[in-house]
């Protein structure tokens, strides 16, 4: 078996895999399983955050992406901050 690691970085040996399989087959009940949340976390509360779709010219997008990179943030975070500043003025 090739060198495979778990999500925590621990090596997954045949023995470790067998232990996990035994646990899943014999000790885990279906009621123990919970669905994982899908998508990004909400920005405000437990409900999904609303989205605003905006098209911009390529040159503007390039400038915004470059500015976000310079500030060490994402385009979404930069635009969100600009919208908050505009809404507050």
N, C-alpha and C positions, 0 to 999 in steps of 0.2 A: 504494500500500500504506500502511495506517495505521502509526503509530509503534509498532512492536512491539519489545520488548526481550528479550534472553536471560535466563536465570535469574541470570546474573552481572551483569545490568544494562546490557550492551552493546546498542546498537541493532542490530536484525536487518534488514539491507538485502537487496534481491534478490540482490546479489552474494554476500553472506555465506551466505544460504540455499542458493544454488547450490553454493558451495564445500562446505558440509556435506553436501548431497545427493550430490555427486561422491565425497566421501570414503566415505560410507556405501555407495554403489553399487560402488565400484571398489577400495577399499583395506581395508575392514573385512571380516573373515572371521566367519562365524557362531560359530566357536569362541572369538572374542574377546569375545563377549557373555556376561555373567554375570547371573543373576537378582538383582534387588534384594531385600534382606530385607524381609519384610512385618511390619508392626506395630511396636510400641515395642521399644526395646532391653531385654534382660534386666536385672533388678535385681541378679543375683548371679553368673550364669555364662552359658555359651553356650546353655543351654536356656531355653525360655520360662518366665517367672516364674509361679508358681501364682496364681490369683485367688481372692479371697474375696468372695462376693456377700452383702450385708447390706441388709435393708430397714430404714428408720428412719422415725419419724413426721415429717411435714412441718416442724413447729416445730423439732425437733432438727436437721434438715437445714439449715434457715435459719440457725440459730445457728452450726453448723459452717462453712457457706459464708461467713458474715460474718466469722468468726474467721480462716479461711484467707485471705480478702481482706485483712484488717487486717495479717496477718503476711506478705503478699506471696507466698503459696504456693497450692497447689491443695488441694482437698478430699482427694484421694488422698494427697498428701504429708503433710497434717496427720493423717489417720487412720493412715497407716503409722507416723508418729512416735509417736502415742499407743499403738498396738499394741506397738511396740518397748519403750516405757517400761513398759507393763503386763507384758510378758513378762519384762522384766529385774527386776521387783520381786518 
